Amino acid sequence: MPLIGFKRIAEVSLPTRWATFRLLAFDAVHADRRSKQKRLETALALVLGDLHTTPPIARIHSQCTTGDAFESLRCDCHDQLHLAMRTIADAGTGVLVYEYQEGRGIGLIEKLRAYELQDRGLDTIEANLLLGHEIDARDYQLPVRILRFLKIRSLRLMTNNPEKIHAVSSSGITIVERLSADVPLGKHSAHYVATKRVKLGHLSDPALPLHVLSGGELLQFPAHASPSRRKAPAQARAAVSDSLRQEIT
């Protein structure tokens, strides 16, 4: 749904362990012209230094309550958030847009339901599809609108996600450099990150090869797949047993 309203709500000083950022809060209204339904979305922006003299570092970070707040080891979100804040602080300039689209847009509770399925052997893509969700339901209109509000014309984007690269570049903002968002992985997060690379085409730093612990052996997953955001749900359902399907449906 397109944005029909956008405004800055608040701006405060936010001291952190790395630097004192400006924290800006925004909200926006999405509207469906056919159904006339409206949806409110909010987001935050951590801003540091001069964003216009040279292209600043920028990251669009999707909310992850389990990772960001509880430091879950199931994903790389917490470490990516801290990597971005630390890198921006070291550079002295940059912006981190924190947008509320938990679980690739399905929300916290549905993400936890997907975690249940992952505990039974599905991967993150198969779990979302089995629950009836898109592989990735996120919409980056608001984060891009915030970057444009900040009058950023070019930037150094920290991401491994091709969808974020496309969203920013298609808005007319020039990406002068992609910075890797790779962080060290452990046994709990390695398969999740491997799935994103193989099935969603997420990029990786060649200097940090990904190995997944499986059956006591280390397996390497190349990041060369051509992803499809909306694979047919039947393809995912075929990977699980009849008994599991009955429990979900």
Secondary structure, DSSP 8 states (H G I E B T S, - for coil): --EEEEEEEEEEEEE-SS-EEEEEEEEEEEE-TTT--EEEEEEEEEEES-SSSS--EEEEEE--IIIIIT--SSSSHHHHHHHHHHHHHHHT-EEEEEE--HHHHT-HHHHHHHHHHHHTT--HHHHHHHTT--S-----HHHHHHHHHTT--EEEEE-S-HHHHHHHHTTT-EEEEEE-------TTTHHHHHHHHHHH-----TTS--EEEETTEEEE--S-----TT--HHHHHTTS-HHHHHHH-
